[in-house]
Amino acid sequence: MKDSMKKRVAAVTLGCKLNYAETSSILDDLCKQGWQLSSIEEGAELIIIHTCAVTGKAEQKCRQKIRGMIRKNPSSRIAVIGCYSQLSPGTLSEIKGVDAILGSNDKFDIECYNNIVSGTIPGPFVRVSPASAFEAVYPGYSLSAEVNPHRTRAFLKIQDGCDYGCSYCTIPMVRGRSRSLPAEQIVDRARLLALSGYREIVLTGVNIGDYRYGRLKLCDLLRMLEDVNVSRIRISSIEPDIVDSELISIVAESEKIVPHLHIPLQSGSDRILRAMRRRYDTAVYRDRVLQAVDRIADCAIGADVMVGFPGETEQEFLEMYRFIEELPLAYLHVFSCSIRPGTPLAGQVAERERKPVAARETARRYSELTELGRRKEAAFKGQYTGKECMVLFEREPGDKGMQQCSGYTRNYLRVVVESSDSFPAGSIARNELPVFIESMGDDLNLKGRVLS
């Protein structure tokens, strides 16, 4: 089939790394069936919008993105997939111009996309299987050079769903119970990714710390992955109760698992943590972070924190602020609490067991924690100015007219390097090279020069 005759597909992904992994998998399967990957700007017969529903604000961004895509691409078919589709298909079906709505497991049915473009399915077509029906772990990785021509970092899905039952979380409704891929399959896929040219593999899932297949747990899987011929293995977000001495030792002793852990905190108040139904207290969190920083060289630890949880007092917010201030964290992701329909928290608010925090107060707390996070990030990154770091670059200077290229250190610091005539074309992208860190910009990105 000639390229001019191929159906073209473009995708927009919103939300977490797991969504990005799954989008790559879907595009990979479409390309294998004869589709041609395109960009939004180039135009496509099909545009896939992969959505997020973690907060009300995330849903609002999804609706804005969907309407914008429909307005700018009137001749394209629009398929909305993912968590927002799973949670609120009725709301999405009311948006004029949406051709299909596919839920969290239905989005992997490639034949649906063929039928949407061929016109054999009348729109809006809705297919959303109930979360209770989720059994399989659908893939999340890409091997096709057409999907990811730069082949630097691959997201490998190892697990889906969650059994933790936090009071504010929609995950059990949109992704079902926790289940994991067989370890042998994961190792085989990791080897294929390495053979395809990827230099870094990011292990993703909803709650990867809950990985278990038979008697194997996450630490067992990490030991198995040590034999994969890849430069870096990165662990994505992992719950504090899983970051124990065994996992810390594995990361500290590994030459492949990078010194970067994202450990959600959510609150620095023990009373609020109990109300959230989290599985740790501040003492446990502090101990795990201090252990990791002490034992893992150059370890960067990031955290998710939430402000405005219903019932959170000013004193409890200050407890959280001081708790975070004292921790050796490299960065923060700050969120305002969003009361999601169908969650235990929504029921507590409806029954007046918990009183929402005023929007203005939540905004103030958000601003204060965001500024604290910026100061912590600047302090952590500032330690590396004047030092040499190994950077894995993602693009070549001159790609799409760029005069700079950028990449990440092992502990996930973004480094920007100016174009240099001393390096021939093709010598930087997808390579891990020594860089001297010269300064840190106002955007907190590190700037440096590649060492010969």
KETORFI-654529 format. One record per residue (C-alpha): residue number from 1; residue in three letters; x, y, z. Coordinates in nm, 3 decimals, decimal comma, always signed. Layout:
N
SEPA;NUM;ALA;X;Y;Z
...
This chain:
452
SEPA;1;MET;+0,000;+0,000;+0,000
SEPA;2;LYS;+0,137;+0,339;-0,095
SEPA;3;ASP;+0,171;+0,601;+0,177
SEPA;4;SER;-0,072;+0,829;-0,007
SEPA;5;MET;-0,341;+0,561;+0,025
SEPA;6;LYS;-0,289;+0,494;+0,395
SEPA;7;LYS;-0,534;+0,617;+0,652
SEPA;8;ARG;-0,366;+0,876;+0,869
SEPA;9;VAL;-0,393;+0,891;+1,248
SEPA;10;ALA;-0,283;+1,158;+1,496
SEPA;11;ALA;-0,306;+1,151;+1,873
SEPA;12;VAL;-0,321;+1,390;+2,167
SEPA;13;THR;-0,247;+1,251;+2,514
SEPA;14;LEU;-0,347;+1,418;+2,839
SEPA;15;GLY;-0,263;+1,301;+3,189
SEPA;16;CYS;-0,013;+1,052;+3,325
SEPA;17;LYS;+0,282;+0,859;+3,181
SEPA;18;LEU;+0,063;+0,548;+3,172
SEPA;19;ASN;-0,166;+0,723;+2,924
SEPA;20;TYR;+0,135;+0,806;+2,708
SEPA;21;ALA;+0,248;+0,443;+2,721
SEPA;22;GLU;-0,095;+0,323;+2,615
SEPA;23;THR;-0,125;+0,581;+2,336
SEPA;24;SER;+0,206;+0,455;+2,195
SEPA;25;SER;+0,076;+0,099;+2,207
SEPA;26;ILE;-0,245;+0,191;+2,022
SEPA;27;LEU;-0,056;+0,385;+1,754
SEPA;28;ASP;+0,191;+0,101;+1,720
SEPA;29;ASP;-0,092;-0,146;+1,654
SEPA;30;LEU;-0,257;+0,089;+1,403
SEPA;31;CYS;+0,071;+0,134;+1,214
SEPA;32;LYS;+0,111;-0,244;+1,199
SEPA;33;GLN;-0,233;-0,258;+1,035
SEPA;34;GLY;-0,134;-0,015;+0,762
SEPA;35;TRP;-0,216;+0,323;+0,915
SEPA;36;GLN;+0,022;+0,616;+0,871
SEPA;37;LEU;+0,119;+0,823;+1,172
SEPA;38;SER;+0,057;+1,195;+1,120
SEPA;39;SER;+0,063;+1,514;+1,323
SEPA;40;ILE;-0,235;+1,734;+1,404
SEPA;41;GLU;-0,087;+2,006;+1,184
SEPA;42;GLU;-0,047;+1,774;+0,884
SEPA;43;GLY;-0,403;+1,649;+0,915
SEPA;44;ALA;-0,545;+1,302;+0,970
SEPA;45;GLU;-0,857;+1,101;+0,899
SEPA;46;LEU;-0,863;+1,002;+1,267
SEPA;47;ILE;-0,763;+1,201;+1,574
SEPA;48;ILE;-0,743;+1,009;+1,905
SEPA;49;ILE;-0,771;+1,214;+2,224
SEPA;50;HIS;-0,655;+1,018;+2,529
SEPA;51;THR;-0,817;+1,172;+2,837
SEPA;52;CYS;-0,760;+1,206;+3,210
SEPA;53;ALA;-1,017;+1,230;+3,490
SEPA;54;VAL;-0,800;+1,259;+3,800
SEPA;55;THR;-0,949;+1,601;+3,889
SEPA;56;GLY;-1,231;+1,826;+3,778
SEPA;57;LYS;-0,971;+2,061;+3,631
SEPA;58;ALA;-0,825;+1,774;+3,427
SEPA;59;GLU;-1,171;+1,702;+3,287
SEPA;60;GLN;-1,217;+2,068;+3,199
SEPA;61;LYS;-0,887;+2,067;+3,009
SEPA;62;CYS;-1,001;+1,755;+2,823
SEPA;63;ARG;-1,326;+1,919;+2,714
SEPA;64;GLN;-1,139;+2,228;+2,598
SEPA;65;LYS;-0,892;+2,017;+2,403
SEPA;66;ILE;-1,172;+1,809;+2,242
SEPA;67;ARG;-1,368;+2,115;+2,132
SEPA;68;GLY;-1,051;+2,278;+1,998
SEPA;69;MET;-0,961;+1,968;+1,796
SEPA;70;ILE;-1,312;+1,948;+1,650
SEPA;71;ARG;-1,312;+2,318;+1,560
SEPA;72;LYS;-0,969;+2,310;+1,391
SEPA;73;ASN;-1,011;+1,970;+1,223
SEPA;74;PRO;-1,368;+1,958;+1,087
SEPA;75;SER;-1,293;+1,681;+0,836
SEPA;76;SER;-1,131;+1,446;+1,091
SEPA;77;ARG;-1,307;+1,174;+1,287
SEPA;78;ILE;-1,262;+1,226;+1,662
SEPA;79;ALA;-1,222;+0,932;+1,902
SEPA;80;VAL;-1,216;+1,022;+2,273
SEPA;81;ILE;-1,067;+0,746;+2,486
SEPA;82;GLY;-0,942;+0,671;+2,837
SEPA;83;CYS;-1,035;+0,755;+3,194
SEPA;84;TYR;-1,275;+1,046;+3,127
SEPA;85;SER;-1,452;+0,832;+2,868
SEPA;86;GLN;-1,482;+0,555;+3,126
SEPA;87;LEU;-1,611;+0,784;+3,399
SEPA;88;SER;-1,846;+1,019;+3,208
SEPA;89;PRO;-1,934;+0,890;+2,860
SEPA;90;GLY;-2,268;+1,072;+2,871
SEPA;91;THR;-2,104;+1,410;+2,919
SEPA;92;LEU;-1,864;+1,351;+2,632
SEPA;93;SER;-2,135;+1,224;+2,396
SEPA;94;GLU;-2,306;+1,563;+2,427
SEPA;95;ILE;-2,009;+1,736;+2,263
SEPA;96;LYS;-2,105;+1,783;+1,898
SEPA;97;GLY;-1,840;+1,644;+1,668
SEPA;98;VAL;-1,724;+1,351;+1,884
SEPA;99;ASP;-1,748;+1,036;+1,673
SEPA;100;ALA;-1,651;+0,771;+1,928
SEPA;101;ILE;-1,608;+0,729;+2,303
SEPA;102;LEU;-1,404;+0,428;+2,415
SEPA;103;GLY;-1,344;+0,327;+2,776
SEPA;104;SER;-1,029;+0,220;+2,954
SEPA;105;ASN;-1,007;-0,128;+2,804
SEPA;106;ASP;-1,223;-0,071;+2,492
SEPA;107;LYS;-0,965;+0,176;+2,356
SEPA;108;PHE;-0,738;-0,116;+2,263
SEPA;109;ASP;-0,990;-0,259;+2,013
SEPA;110;ILE;-0,815;-0,156;+1,690
SEPA;111;GLU;-1,108;-0,263;+1,473
SEPA;112;CYS;-1,318;+0,013;+1,632
SEPA;113;TYR;-1,087;+0,276;+1,483
SEPA;114;ASN;-1,111;+0,118;+1,139
SEPA;115;ASN;-1,491;+0,120;+1,161
SEPA;116;ILE;-1,504;+0,480;+1,286
SEPA;117;VAL;-1,316;+0,609;+0,980
SEPA;118;SER;-1,493;+0,379;+0,733
SEPA;119;GLY;-1,830;+0,511;+0,852
SEPA;120;THR;-1,972;+0,167;+0,937
SEPA;121;ILE;-2,035;+0,283;+1,296
SEPA;122;PRO;-2,286;+0,566;+1,341
SEPA;123;GLY;-2,172;+0,841;+1,575
SEPA;124;PRO;-2,138;+0,912;+1,848
SEPA;125;PHE;-2,037;+0,549;+1,906
SEPA;126;VAL;-1,997;+0,464;+2,276
SEPA;127;ARG;-1,829;+0,151;+2,407
SEPA;128;VAL;-1,749;+0,152;+2,779
SEPA;129;SER;-1,712;-0,182;+2,956
SEPA;130;PRO;-1,778;-0,177;+3,333
SEPA;131;ALA;-1,470;-0,158;+3,552
SEPA;132;SER;-1,571;-0,484;+3,720
SEPA;133;ALA;-1,515;-0,662;+3,387
SEPA;134;PHE;-1,146;-0,568;+3,370
SEPA;135;GLU;-0,931;-0,878;+3,378
SEPA;136;ALA;-0,652;-0,840;+3,125
SEPA;137;VAL;-0,361;-0,600;+3,146
SEPA;138;TYR;-0,361;-0,427;+2,810
SEPA;139;PRO;-0,019;-0,336;+2,672
SEPA;140;GLY;+0,156;-0,004;+2,694
SEPA;141;TYR;+0,473;+0,017;+2,492
SEPA;142;SER;+0,589;+0,106;+2,141
SEPA;143;LEU;+0,830;-0,070;+1,907
SEPA;144;SER;+0,752;+0,114;+1,585
SEPA;145;ALA;+1,003;+0,370;+1,462
SEPA;146;GLU;+0,707;+0,547;+1,303
SEPA;147;VAL;+0,554;+0,596;+1,649
SEPA;148;ASN;+0,874;+0,709;+1,820
SEPA;149;PRO;+1,148;+0,787;+1,568
SEPA;150;HIS;+1,385;+0,926;+1,831
SEPA;151;ARG;+1,391;+0,603;+2,030
SEPA;152;THR;+1,531;+0,744;+2,350
SEPA;153;ARG;+1,283;+0,663;+2,625
SEPA;154;ALA;+1,012;+0,396;+2,622
SEPA;155;PHE;+0,726;+0,361;+2,869
SEPA;156;LEU;+0,666;-0,003;+2,957
SEPA;157;LYS;+0,339;-0,081;+3,135
SEPA;158;ILE;+0,373;-0,355;+3,396
SEPA;159;GLN;+0,053;-0,316;+3,596
SEPA;160;ASP;-0,296;-0,160;+3,588
SEPA;161;GLY;-0,570;-0,077;+3,839
SEPA;162;CYS;-0,548;-0,020;+4,214
SEPA;163;ASP;-0,682;-0,181;+4,534
SEPA;164;TYR;-0,572;+0,092;+4,775
SEPA;165;GLY;-0,908;+0,269;+4,790
SEPA;166;CYS;-0,802;+0,624;+4,878
SEPA;167;SER;-1,112;+0,824;+4,967
SEPA;168;TYR;-1,067;+1,089;+4,693
SEPA;169;CYS;-0,961;+0,864;+4,404
SEPA;170;THR;-1,154;+0,753;+4,094
SEPA;171;ILE;-0,901;+0,490;+3,984
SEPA;172;PRO;-1,103;+0,185;+4,104
SEPA;173;MET;-1,396;+0,312;+3,895
SEPA;174;VAL;-1,202;+0,387;+3,578
SEPA;175;ARG;-0,929;+0,122;+3,577
SEPA;176;GLY;-1,054;-0,159;+3,800
SEPA;177;ARG;-0,867;-0,372;+4,050
SEPA;178;SER;-0,492;-0,417;+4,054
SEPA;179;ARG;-0,352;-0,678;+3,816
SEPA;180;SER;-0,008;-0,734;+3,667
SEPA;181;LEU;+0,163;-0,866;+3,357
SEPA;182;PRO;+0,366;-1,189;+3,388
SEPA;183;ALA;+0,728;-1,107;+3,469
SEPA;184;GLU;+0,858;-1,310;+3,174
SEPA;185;GLN;+0,647;-1,104;+2,932
SEPA;186;ILE;+0,776;-0,780;+3,081
SEPA;187;VAL;+1,138;-0,890;+3,050
SEPA;188;ASP;+1,080;-1,004;+2,689
SEPA;189;ARG;+0,919;-0,671;+2,600
SEPA;190;ALA;+1,200;-0,482;+2,770
SEPA;191;ARG;+1,454;-0,674;+2,559
SEPA;192;LEU;+1,260;-0,593;+2,242
SEPA;193;LEU;+1,256;-0,225;+2,336
SEPA;194;ALA;+1,632;-0,232;+2,394
SEPA;195;LEU;+1,689;-0,402;+2,058
SEPA;196;SER;+1,472;-0,136;+1,892
SEPA;197;GLY;+1,713;+0,135;+2,004
SEPA;198;TYR;+1,561;+0,268;+2,325
SEPA;199;ARG;+1,818;+0,375;+2,583
SEPA;200;GLU;+1,585;+0,417;+2,879
SEPA;201;ILE;+1,282;+0,214;+2,989
SEPA;202;VAL;+1,032;+0,372;+3,227
SEPA;203;LEU;+0,822;+0,120;+3,422
SEPA;204;THR;+0,467;+0,250;+3,440
SEPA;205;GLY;+0,131;+0,150;+3,584
SEPA;206;VAL;-0,141;+0,286;+3,810
SEPA;207;ASN;+0,026;+0,150;+4,124
SEPA;208;ILE;+0,345;-0,029;+4,017
SEPA;209;GLY;+0,449;-0,085;+4,377
SEPA;210;ASP;+0,158;-0,328;+4,398
SEPA;211;TYR;+0,309;-0,537;+4,117
SEPA;212;ARG;+0,269;-0,906;+4,187
SEPA;213;TYR;+0,248;-1,208;+3,963
SEPA;214;GLY;+0,235;-1,539;+4,145
SEPA;215;ARG;+0,500;-1,513;+4,414
SEPA;216;LEU;+0,691;-1,241;+4,229
SEPA;217;LYS;+0,677;-0,882;+4,350
SEPA;218;LEU;+0,826;-0,558;+4,221
SEPA;219;CYS;+1,170;-0,618;+4,374
SEPA;220;ASP;+1,187;-0,960;+4,206
SEPA;221;LEU;+1,096;-0,801;+3,872
SEPA;222;LEU;+1,362;-0,532;+3,911
SEPA;223;ARG;+1,627;-0,799;+3,969
SEPA;224;MET;+1,515;-0,980;+3,652
SEPA;225;LEU;+1,535;-0,659;+3,448
SEPA;226;GLU;+1,901;-0,610;+3,542
SEPA;227;ASP;+1,991;-0,852;+3,261
SEPA;228;VAL;+1,825;-0,638;+2,992
SEPA;229;ASN;+2,080;-0,462;+2,769
SEPA;230;VAL;+1,956;-0,107;+2,827
SEPA;231;SER;+2,137;+0,191;+2,982
SEPA;232;ARG;+1,865;+0,307;+3,218
SEPA;233;ILE;+1,560;+0,170;+3,396
SEPA;234;ARG;+1,340;+0,427;+3,567
SEPA;235;ILE;+1,070;+0,356;+3,824
SEPA;236;SER;+0,768;+0,584;+3,787
SEPA;237;SER;+0,550;+0,696;+4,079
SEPA;238;ILE;+0,563;+0,449;+4,370
SEPA;239;GLU;+0,369;+0,449;+4,698
SEPA;240;PRO;+0,557;+0,518;+5,026
SEPA;241;ASP;+0,464;+0,184;+5,184
SEPA;242;ILE;+0,650;+0,004;+4,903
SEPA;243;VAL;+0,971;+0,208;+4,935
SEPA;244;ASP;+1,120;-0,024;+5,195
SEPA;245;SER;+1,481;-0,120;+5,273
SEPA;246;GLU;+1,480;-0,397;+5,010
SEPA;247;LEU;+1,375;-0,168;+4,725
SEPA;248;ILE;+1,612;+0,107;+4,838
SEPA;249;SER;+1,901;-0,144;+4,842
SEPA;250;ILE;+1,818;-0,265;+4,490
SEPA;251;VAL;+1,819;+0,090;+4,353
SEPA;252;ALA;+2,134;+0,185;+4,546
SEPA;253;GLU;+2,329;-0,117;+4,419
SEPA;254;SER;+2,205;-0,112;+4,059
SEPA;255;GLU;+2,400;+0,034;+3,769
SEPA;256;LYS;+2,083;+0,051;+3,556
SEPA;257;ILE;+1,801;+0,158;+3,787
SEPA;258;VAL;+1,837;+0,534;+3,805
SEPA;259;PRO;+1,847;+0,735;+4,132
SEPA;260;HIS;+1,507;+0,896;+4,093
SEPA;261;LEU;+1,194;+0,814;+4,294
SEPA;262;HIS;+0,857;+0,987;+4,278
SEPA;263;ILE;+0,687;+0,914;+4,611
SEPA;264;PRO;+0,337;+1,064;+4,657
SEPA;265;LEU;+0,287;+1,233;+4,993
SEPA;266;GLN;-0,059;+1,397;+4,952
SEPA;267;SER;-0,060;+1,548;+5,302
SEPA;268;GLY;+0,182;+1,625;+5,583
SEPA;269;SER;-0,091;+1,594;+5,847
SEPA;270;ASP;-0,152;+1,251;+6,001
SEPA;271;ARG;-0,520;+1,328;+6,059
SEPA;272;ILE;-0,570;+1,421;+5,695
SEPA;273;LEU;-0,375;+1,115;+5,580
SEPA;274;ARG;-0,614;+0,897;+5,780
SEPA;275;ALA;-0,913;+1,076;+5,627
SEPA;276;MET;-0,762;+1,018;+5,282
SEPA;277;ARG;-0,727;+0,646;+5,369
SEPA;278;ARG;-0,357;+0,651;+5,289
SEPA;279;ARG;-0,146;+0,356;+5,407
SEPA;280;TYR;+0,125;+0,542;+5,598
SEPA;281;ASP;+0,178;+0,832;+5,833
SEPA;282;THR;+0,427;+1,118;+5,826
SEPA;283;ALA;+0,680;+0,927;+6,038
SEPA;284;VAL;+0,688;+0,641;+5,785
SEPA;285;TYR;+0,714;+0,882;+5,491
SEPA;286;ARG;+0,999;+1,076;+5,652
SEPA;287;ASP;+1,188;+0,756;+5,733
SEPA;288;ARG;+1,157;+0,620;+5,376
SEPA;289;VAL;+1,272;+0,946;+5,217
SEPA;290;LEU;+1,568;+0,987;+5,452
SEPA;291;GLN;+1,673;+0,625;+5,398
SEPA;292;ALA;+1,659;+0,667;+5,021
SEPA;293;VAL;+1,859;+0,991;+5,018
SEPA;294;ASP;+2,116;+0,845;+5,257
SEPA;295;ARG;+2,174;+0,521;+5,066
SEPA;296;ILE;+2,120;+0,615;+4,699
SEPA;297;ALA;+2,385;+0,846;+4,557
SEPA;298;ASP;+2,245;+1,163;+4,390
SEPA;299;CYS;+1,890;+1,047;+4,459
SEPA;300;ALA;+1,620;+1,290;+4,343
SEPA;301;ILE;+1,288;+1,243;+4,520
SEPA;302;GLY;+0,971;+1,412;+4,401
SEPA;303;ALA;+0,631;+1,417;+4,570
SEPA;304;ASP;+0,264;+1,480;+4,494
SEPA;305;VAL;+0,090;+1,697;+4,752
SEPA;306;MET;-0,274;+1,798;+4,777
SEPA;307;VAL;-0,418;+2,115;+4,928
SEPA;308;GLY;-0,777;+2,192;+5,022
SEPA;309;PHE;-0,883;+1,841;+5,123
SEPA;310;PRO;-1,227;+1,882;+5,288
SEPA;311;GLY;-1,182;+1,944;+5,658
SEPA;312;GLU;-0,817;+2,054;+5,625
SEPA;313;THR;-0,760;+2,332;+5,878
SEPA;314;GLU;-0,506;+2,611;+5,855
SEPA;315;GLN;-0,305;+2,439;+6,128
SEPA;316;GLU;-0,296;+2,116;+5,931
SEPA;317;PHE;-0,187;+2,301;+5,619
SEPA;318;LEU;+0,096;+2,460;+5,819
SEPA;319;GLU;+0,191;+2,115;+5,950
SEPA;320;MET;+0,222;+1,997;+5,592
SEPA;321;TYR;+0,419;+2,304;+5,487
SEPA;322;ARG;+0,672;+2,263;+5,769
SEPA;323;PHE;+0,694;+1,887;+5,711
SEPA;324;ILE;+0,776;+1,934;+5,343
SEPA;325;GLU;+1,012;+2,222;+5,419
SEPA;326;GLU;+1,228;+1,990;+5,631
SEPA;327;LEU;+1,239;+1,702;+5,381
SEPA;328;PRO;+1,519;+1,664;+5,120
SEPA;329;LEU;+1,280;+1,669;+4,824
SEPA;330;ALA;+1,391;+1,764;+4,473
SEPA;331;TYR;+1,054;+1,888;+4,346
SEPA;332;LEU;+0,680;+1,898;+4,418
SEPA;333;HIS;+0,369;+1,839;+4,210
SEPA;334;VAL;+0,096;+2,038;+4,384
SEPA;335;PHE;-0,275;+1,968;+4,330
SEPA;336;SER;-0,593;+2,125;+4,461
SEPA;337;CYS;-0,834;+1,866;+4,596
SEPA;338;SER;-1,116;+1,783;+4,357
SEPA;339;ILE;-1,424;+1,608;+4,494
SEPA;340;ARG;-1,490;+1,335;+4,239
SEPA;341;PRO;-1,839;+1,188;+4,192
SEPA;342;GLY;-1,879;+0,834;+4,321
SEPA;343;THR;-1,581;+0,844;+4,557
SEPA;344;PRO;-1,610;+0,793;+4,935
SEPA;345;LEU;-1,506;+1,156;+4,981
SEPA;346;ALA;-1,797;+1,278;+4,769
SEPA;347;GLY;-2,034;+1,083;+4,994
SEPA;348;GLN;-1,879;+1,229;+5,308
SEPA;349;VAL;-1,916;+1,582;+5,172
SEPA;350;ALA;-2,277;+1,514;+5,065
SEPA;351;GLU;-2,357;+1,386;+5,416
SEPA;352;ARG;-2,182;+1,690;+5,564
SEPA;353;GLU;-1,929;+1,473;+5,742
SEPA;354;ARG;-1,653;+1,681;+5,583
SEPA;355;LYS;-1,674;+2,050;+5,496
SEPA;356;PRO;-1,507;+2,169;+5,174
SEPA;357;VAL;-1,231;+2,427;+5,205
SEPA;358;ALA;-1,322;+2,762;+5,048
SEPA;359;ALA;-1,191;+2,801;+4,693
SEPA;360;ARG;-1,003;+3,121;+4,778
SEPA;361;GLU;-0,830;+2,950;+5,071
SEPA;362;THR;-0,740;+2,648;+4,860
SEPA;363;ALA;-0,590;+2,878;+4,595
SEPA;364;ARG;-0,374;+3,051;+4,857
SEPA;365;ARG;-0,246;+2,722;+4,994
SEPA;366;TYR;-0,177;+2,600;+4,642
SEPA;367;SER;+0,025;+2,914;+4,568
SEPA;368;GLU;+0,229;+2,887;+4,886
SEPA;369;LEU;+0,315;+2,520;+4,835
SEPA;370;THR;+0,398;+2,578;+4,468
SEPA;371;GLU;+0,646;+2,846;+4,568
SEPA;372;LEU;+0,797;+2,616;+4,829
SEPA;373;GLY;+0,831;+2,349;+4,561
SEPA;374;ARG;+1,007;+2,593;+4,330
SEPA;375;ARG;+1,257;+2,685;+4,603
SEPA;376;LYS;+1,327;+2,319;+4,676
SEPA;377;GLU;+1,376;+2,242;+4,308
SEPA;378;ALA;+1,615;+2,536;+4,268
SEPA;379;ALA;+1,814;+2,428;+4,575
SEPA;380;PHE;+1,843;+2,068;+4,455
SEPA;381;LYS;+1,941;+2,155;+4,098
SEPA;382;GLY;+2,180;+2,426;+4,216
SEPA;383;GLN;+2,401;+2,156;+4,368
SEPA;384;TYR;+2,497;+2,044;+4,017
SEPA;385;THR;+2,625;+2,373;+3,871
SEPA;386;GLY;+2,997;+2,345;+3,814
SEPA;387;LYS;+2,977;+1,965;+3,797
SEPA;388;GLU;+2,986;+1,703;+3,523
SEPA;389;CYS;+2,675;+1,491;+3,461
SEPA;390;MET;+2,586;+1,219;+3,212
SEPA;391;VAL;+2,293;+1,336;+2,997
SEPA;392;LEU;+2,079;+1,121;+2,769
SEPA;393;PHE;+1,978;+1,350;+2,481
SEPA;394;GLU;+1,644;+1,325;+2,304
SEPA;395;ARG;+1,682;+1,550;+2,000
SEPA;396;GLU;+1,960;+1,675;+1,776
SEPA;397;PRO;+2,038;+2,048;+1,744
SEPA;398;GLY;+1,873;+2,161;+1,422
SEPA;399;ASP;+1,579;+1,918;+1,450
SEPA;400;LYS;+1,274;+2,119;+1,342
SEPA;401;GLY;+1,486;+2,433;+1,343
SEPA;402;MET;+1,595;+2,403;+1,706
SEPA;403;GLN;+1,920;+2,569;+1,806
SEPA;404;GLN;+1,937;+2,371;+2,130
SEPA;405;CYS;+1,906;+2,011;+2,234
SEPA;406;SER;+1,805;+1,877;+2,571
SEPA;407;GLY;+1,809;+1,560;+2,771
SEPA;408;TYR;+1,793;+1,424;+3,122
SEPA;409;THR;+2,047;+1,317;+3,379
SEPA;410;ARG;+2,001;+0,985;+3,554
SEPA;411;ASN;+1,827;+1,162;+3,841
SEPA;412;TYR;+1,587;+1,337;+3,602
SEPA;413;LEU;+1,735;+1,685;+3,579
SEPA;414;ARG;+1,662;+1,847;+3,243
SEPA;415;VAL;+1,975;+1,987;+3,079
SEPA;416;VAL;+1,981;+2,219;+2,777
SEPA;417;VAL;+2,284;+2,242;+2,549
SEPA;418;GLU;+2,344;+2,497;+2,271
SEPA;419;SER;+2,421;+2,376;+1,918
SEPA;420;SER;+2,791;+2,316;+1,860
SEPA;421;ASP;+2,989;+2,283;+1,537
SEPA;422;SER;+3,232;+2,056;+1,718
SEPA;423;PHE;+2,982;+1,771;+1,710
SEPA;424;PRO;+2,883;+1,628;+1,371
SEPA;425;ALA;+2,517;+1,581;+1,282
SEPA;426;GLY;+2,366;+1,278;+1,446
SEPA;427;SER;+2,623;+1,261;+1,724
SEPA;428;ILE;+2,413;+1,391;+2,014
SEPA;429;ALA;+2,052;+1,271;+2,000
SEPA;430;ARG;+1,989;+0,929;+2,156
SEPA;431;ASN;+2,336;+0,928;+2,311
SEPA;432;GLU;+2,439;+0,955;+2,675
SEPA;433;LEU;+2,717;+1,211;+2,690
SEPA;434;PRO;+2,916;+1,395;+2,960
SEPA;435;VAL;+2,800;+1,753;+3,009
SEPA;436;PHE;+2,953;+2,026;+3,221
SEPA;437;ILE;+2,672;+2,214;+3,399
SEPA;438;GLU;+2,743;+2,585;+3,368
SEPA;439;SER;+2,432;+2,754;+3,508
SEPA;440;MET;+2,065;+2,731;+3,596
SEPA;441;GLY;+1,812;+2,948;+3,414
SEPA;442;ASP;+1,509;+3,131;+3,551
SEPA;443;ASP;+1,300;+2,837;+3,423
SEPA;444;LEU;+1,508;+2,612;+3,653
SEPA;445;ASN;+1,650;+2,422;+3,356
SEPA;446;LEU;+2,020;+2,348;+3,380
SEPA;447;LYS;+2,241;+2,475;+3,100
SEPA;448;GLY;+2,569;+2,318;+2,999
SEPA;449;ARG;+2,813;+2,217;+2,729
SEPA;450;VAL;+2,895;+1,873;+2,598
SEPA;451;LEU;+3,247;+1,764;+2,688
SEPA;452;SER;+3,461;+1,621;+2,411
